[in-house]
Amino acid sequence: MQFTAAQIAMMINGKVEGNADAAVGSFGKIEEAQAGQLSFLANPKYEEYLYSTRASIIIINEAQELKQPIGATLIRVPDAYSAFATLLDKYQQIQRQQLSGIQQPVYIAATAKTGDNVFIGAFAYLGENVILGNGVKVYPHVFLGDNVIVGDHTILHPGVRIYHDCVIGKHVTIHAGTVIGSDGFGFAPQADGSLKKVPQIGNVIIEDHVEIGANTTIDRATIGSTLIKSGAKLDNLLQIAHNVEVGNNSVIAAQTGISGSTKVGKNVMIGGQVGIVGHLKIADGAKINAQSGVSKSIKTPNTAVTGSPAFEYTAALRSQVASRNLPELEKRVAELEKLLKELTTSNKV
């Protein structure tokens, strides 16, 4: 597909500088792009490539000042990074619109219902009473258990497994290999030392505009629902335990584990490899640094924490500085002890 600078500017509300009829058919990084490709500049570290790139069209910030002539056509926007993201999203939508119909072989239960413009890839399984909204894309090898509901324009990438009774909202993207609604980790210790499984009879509810990365697992609730609220963004390789709630527009980076019944507020940012114990509350806007271990609730909104166990960010940094200075402090203490001993000896004389 070819797009002109004028067409692209209309998509992202930009202003063209140069040849409005310049056309591109693909994307490239500014340092590597070739003729016929579109690129963007948002990070000042890459400004040098603005003058050497072979890209035909470049999206740049309105405030970007040119230090020398440029051969490419420019499209100026308030925020080049956001505009480029918008453009990529529109490009993906155009590509996905080409996917429609039902490939074979698939299994679709007689009681399942599908909306308009649905795509169902080969080897997909739709159980009893499954409901797919309009424009849903179900890629090959997806499993949807009985009574699963999937909202309009949601995308389920290859190998996604959604267990029975789970509800997926509109405009949700779930990447390959993710499992939604597997049993929560619940076992009751018995008098003889054995462990008796506690049936997990709840479900998982994922609200609208959520994105979930590859190979993430979200356990069903023991009773009630594990809940991922609208706008949340979850990375690859996460473990979200039973009855957890993740608030609106919160982001969680890879390899994080959240134990059962913890409630994460809205607009929370959680770094990679964070561990959060169960039954905690994480206040709105909290920031948890990578590899932190959170063992107590974070009660104050917008608090930043780090470390294991995690505590207030700036205090933790001061502690780290003090810790690094311990060898020098030890040396100084030894010198002072030596001096004190000499003074004590001389006074006795």
N, C-alpha and C positions, 0 to 999 in steps of 0.2 A: 504494500500500500504506500502510495506517495501522498505527501501533504506539503502544501506551500507555506511559506512564512506567514502569509496573510491568514490562511486557515488556522494555523497554529495559534497565532495571536488572538484570534476570535475565541478559541477554546480556553485560553488562560487570561483573557482581558489584558493583553500586552500591547505595546506600541512597537511597530517595525521601524528599524533603521537600516536602510539599504534596499536590496532587491526584494520586493514583496512577493515576486513570483519564484524565488529560489525554492527548490523542492528537495525533500529528504524522504528516505524510505526506511531508515533505521536509526538507532541511537549509538553513541560512542562516548567514552570518557574523554574529557577535553584534551588530555595529554596523548591520546591514541587515535582520536576520531579522524576519519577520512572524508573525502568529498562525498556528498550525498548523505551524510549523517548529521544528526542533531545532537548538540551537547549543551551543557550549562556550566555557569561559574557562580558558585555561592561562597566558597571558602577562599579567603584572600591568599592562602598558601599556594593556590594554583593559578594565581593571576598571570604569571609569566607565560603560561601556555595559551593564554588568550591571544597572544600575538604570534604564536607559532603553529597553532592547531590548523588542521586542514578541514575542519568541520564546515559545512555549508551554512548552518544556522546555529546560533548560540543564544541561549536565554541568560540574561544577566540582570542584576539589580538596577533599579532606576538610578541609584546613587553612584553607580560605578563610573569612575572617571577614566577616560582612555588616555594612555600615555604615548601612544603611537598609532598610526593607521592600522585598520583591521580589514582583511579581505572578506570575512564572513558577514552574512546578514545577521543583525542583532535584533532580539526581541526583549525589550525592557519591561520589567514587572517589579512590583514592590518587594517581593520575596522570591528570588530565583529558585530556591530549594523547594518551597511549597508549590510553586507553579510547575516545576518539573515533575513533582509527585502527582499533581493533578493531571498533567498530560499523560503520564504513564498509566494512571488509573483509567483514563478515557480510552487509551490504546488497548488496554487489556479488555475493557468492556466490548470494544468493537470486535476483538478476536473471539471472545466468548459467545457473542451473538451468533457466530457461525456454527456453534455447537447446538444441535437440536435433535430431537427424536430419540428412539430407543434402540440401542445396539443389541445384538444377539451373540451369545445366549445370556439371558438374565432371568431372575425369578421375581415375579411381582405377584403378591397374594391377591386373590380375587377381591378382597375387601379394601385394598389399598386405593388411594385416590391421588391423582396428580393434576397439577394446574396447567396453565398454558405455557408454551415455549420451554418445556422441561427437557433436559438432556439426561439420559440414564445410560452410563457406559456398560460395556460387556462385563459379565460375571458379577454384576451388582445383585444384592438381595434385599427385597423390600417385604417385610413381614406383614402380618395381619393388621389392618386398620392404620397403616402408615399413611400420612398425609404430606404431600409435597406442594408447596405454594407455587406461584407463577415464577417462571424464569430460574428455577432451581437447577443447578448443575451437579449431577452425581457421577463422579468419575468411576472408572472400572474398579472392581473388587471392593466396593463400599458395602458395608452391612448395616442395615437399619432394622432393629428389632421391632417387635409388635408394639403398636400404639405410638410410635415415634412421630413427632410433628416437626416439620422443617419449614420455616417461613420463606417468604418471597425473596428471590434473588440471592439465596444462600449458595455457597460453593463448598462441596465436600470432595476433597482431593483423594487420589487413589489410596485404597486400603484403610480409610477411616471406618471405625467401628462405633456405632451408637446403639447401646443396649436399650431394652424395652422401656417404654413410658417416658423417655427423655424428651425435652422440648427445646428446639433450636429456633431462635428468632429470625428476623429478616436481615438481609445483607451481612450475614455471618460468613467468615471464611475459616475453614478448618483444614489444616494441612495434613499431608500423608502420614499414615500410621498412628494417628491420634485415637485414643480410646475414651469414649464418653460413657459414663454410667456403669463401669465395672464396680464390683462390690467394695464397699468401704471396709477398712481393716478393723473388724470388731470381733473380739473373742473373749468369752467369760471364763476366768480361771475356775477350775473345779477342785473339789476336796482332794481328789486323787492326783492332782498336779497336771491333769490334762486341760486342754483348752476347748471350750464349746463355742462353735461359731454362732454369732448373733446375726440373724437374718437381716439383710439390708433391703428394706422394702420401700425406700423413698425413690427419688429420681434426681436428675440434673436438669436445671433450667439455665439456658444460655440466652441472654437477652439480645437485642438488636445491635448491629454494628460492632460485634466482637470479632477479633481475629485470634486464632489459636495456632501455634506453630506445630511442627512435625513431632511425632512420638511423645506427645504430652498425654498424661492420664488424669482424668477428672473423675473421682469416685462418686457413686450415687450415695445419697443420704441414708442413714439408718432409718429415720422417720423424717418426713418432710422433704426438703430439697437442698442439694448443693447448688449454689447460685452464683453465676457470673453475670454481673450487671452490665448494662449497655455501655458500649464504648471501650470496654477493657481490652487490653492487648497482652496476650500471653505468648511467651517465646517457646522455643523447642525444649523438650526434655524436662518438663515440669511435673511435679506430683502435687495435685490438689486433692486433699483428703475429704472424707465424708463430712457433710454439713458445713463446709467452709463457705464463706461469702466473700466475693471480691467486688469491691465497689466500682462505681461508674468511672470510666476513663483512667483506671489504674493500670500500670504497666509492670510486668514481672519478667525479669531476664532469665536466661537458661539455667537449668540444673537447680532451681529453687524448689524446696519442699515446704508445704504448709500443712501442718497437722490438723486433725479433726476439730471442727466447731470454731475455728478461729475466724474472726470477722475483720476483714481488711476494708478500710474506708475508701472514699473516693479520692481520685487524683494522687494515689500513693505510688511511689516509685521504689521498686525492689530490685536490687542488683543481682548479678549472677551468683549461684551457689549459696544463697541465703537459706538458713534453716529457721523455721518458726514453729515453736511448740504449740500444742493444742489449747483451745479455750481462751485465747487471748483476743484483745481488741487493739487494732492498729488504727490510730486516729487519721482523719482526713489529711491529705497532703504530706504525710510522713515520707521520709527518704531513708531507705535502709541500704547501707553500703554493701558492696560485693563481699561474699564470704562471711557475713555477719551471722551470729547466732542469737536469735531473739527469744528470750525466756520469760520476759515480763511484758505486760501490755504497754503500749505507747499511748498515753492518754492525752497529750497536748498536741493539737493540730500543727502541722508543718515542722515537726521535730525531725532532725537528722541524727541518725545513730550509726555507729560502726563498731566492729570488734566482736569478740566472742568470749563472754557474753556481751551483747551490744549495749553501749551506753552513749550518752550525748556526744555528738560528733566533735565539737571543738575541744571538749574536755578530754576526749580520747586522743586527739592529736597532741595535746599538751603532755599527756601521759607517755605517749610514744617518744616525744622529744626527751623527756626526763629519763626514760629507759635507755635511750641511746647514749645519754651522758653519764650513765652509771659508772663505766670504767674510769673516766676522768675524775668523777666524784670520789670513787674509792681511793684513787691515787692521792687526791688532796687530803682526804681523811687520814690516810696513813702518814702523810707528811706532817699533818697537824699533831697526830699522836706522838710522832717522833719528837717534834719540837716541844710538846708539852712535857714529855718525859725528860728531855734535856733541861728544861727550865726547873722542873721539880728536883732533879738531881743537884743542880747548881745552888738552889735555895737551901737544900739540906747541908751543903758544904758551908 
